[in-house]
Each structure stands twice: as structure tokens, then as C-alpha cells.
């Protein structure tokens, strides 16, 4: 866990707005941290992308945390988006109702595909200085 926090700290030192989700045991503090980052990034934040490329499993508590995050983001007019979702992971997300809760067009095969879709939908930001931070995605 410490090496993950070191990565987050390094990214923050580079000016990125970065957070880390919980591990099933520490979900509440992680959710609080993510919502703090969202608040910090508003009003520029439109999408929050969760990359599933290193997540191998989602259990009930993790799914519940993601559903809670989704509702809180919706209240702030921020879309939760998933990328790099394997077919096995997609089955788990469907099982817990996350696919339906996200809505259509919110799951992408790669992070780059999510960014391209975002840019197409928010072309006014293409030349914006805000695009230089991860908060814009």
C-alpha cells in the first residue's frame, strides 16, 4: 500500500489531481479523499475515470463504494466513467448493478478511448489550460 501512496504523492508533486481508492477495508477514508479531490477540482471536473487495468476483483463492499461514489458525483454534475474493463470485470460490475447505474456510454476499452470521447464531447476545452491536469478528465 505504501508504494501506491508514493505514486500518488509523486503525481501530486507534478501538479496532477490524483487519488487512490480503498482496498475493501479502508473504503470510507478513500471515498472521503476522492470526494475531497473532486471538490478541489470543481468546476473544471466533468468526468472521473476509474481505470480497471490493475483491479482484478470487485466484491460487494467495493461495488457499494463505487455506487456511493457515483451518486455523490452525480450530485456534483460529474460523470463516473470506467476504462480498461475486462469481460470478467464487466460481468462483476453487471452483477452488482454498476453497469446499469453508470448508464450508456460510460465504459471504454481503454483510457485513451475515454479521453477521446471526452474531448469530442467537450471540444471547447481542447485549447484550455485546464486540459493540462488530470482533473479535466
ChimeraX attribute file (.defattr): number of C-alpha atoms within 10 A of each C-alpha:
attribute: neighborCount
match mode: 1-to-1
recipient: residues
	/A:1	7
	/A:2	7
	/A:3	8
	/A:4	11
	/A:5	12
	/A:6	11
	/A:7	14
	/A:8	16
	/A:9	16
	/A:10	13
	/A:11	15
	/A:12	13
	/A:13	10
	/A:14	9
	/A:15	12
	/A:16	15
	/A:17	19
	/A:18	18
	/A:19	21
	/A:20	15
	/A:21	18
	/A:22	17
	/A:23	13
	/A:24	15
	/A:25	10
	/A:26	10
	/A:27	18
	/A:28	14
	/A:29	12
	/A:30	18
	/A:31	20
	/A:32	13
	/A:33	17
	/A:34	20
	/A:35	17
	/A:36	12
	/A:37	16
	/A:38	23
	/A:39	14
	/A:40	13
	/A:41	16
	/A:42	14
	/A:43	13
	/A:44	17
	/A:45	21
	/A:46	20
	/A:47	22
	/A:48	19
	/A:49	20
	/A:50	18
	/A:51	18
	/A:52	19
	/A:53	14
	/A:54	8
	/A:55	12
	/A:56	10
	/A:57	11
	/A:58	18
	/A:59	12
	/A:60	12
	/A:61	13
	/A:62	18
	/A:63	18
	/A:64	16
	/A:65	19
	/A:66	20
	/A:67	18
	/A:68	13
	/A:69	17
	/A:70	20
	/A:71	17
	/A:72	16
	/A:73	19
	/A:74	13
	/A:75	10
	/A:76	16
	/A:77	14
	/A:78	19
	/A:79	21
	/A:80	23
	/A:81	20
	/A:82	23
	/A:83	20
	/A:84	21
	/A:85	22
	/A:86	14
	/A:87	10
	/A:88	11
	/A:89	17
	/A:90	18
	/A:91	14
	/A:92	18
	/A:93	20
	/A:94	13
	/A:95	13
	/A:96	18
	/A:97	14
	/A:98	18
	/A:99	17
	/A:100	11
	/A:101	15
	/A:102	18
	/A:103	12
	/A:104	8
	/A:105	10
	/A:106	17
	/A:107	22
	/A:108	18
	/A:109	16
	/A:110	15
	/A:111	20
	/A:112	12
	/A:113	14
	/A:114	23
	/A:115	17
	/A:116	12
	/A:117	15
	/A:118	16
	/A:119	16
	/A:120	12
	/A:121	10
	/A:122	12
	/A:123	11
	/A:124	9
	/A:125	15
	/A:126	12
	/A:127	9
	/A:128	10
	/A:129	9
	/A:130	14
	/A:131	14
	/A:132	13
	/A:133	16
	/A:134	17
	/A:135	22
	/A:136	23
	/A:137	20
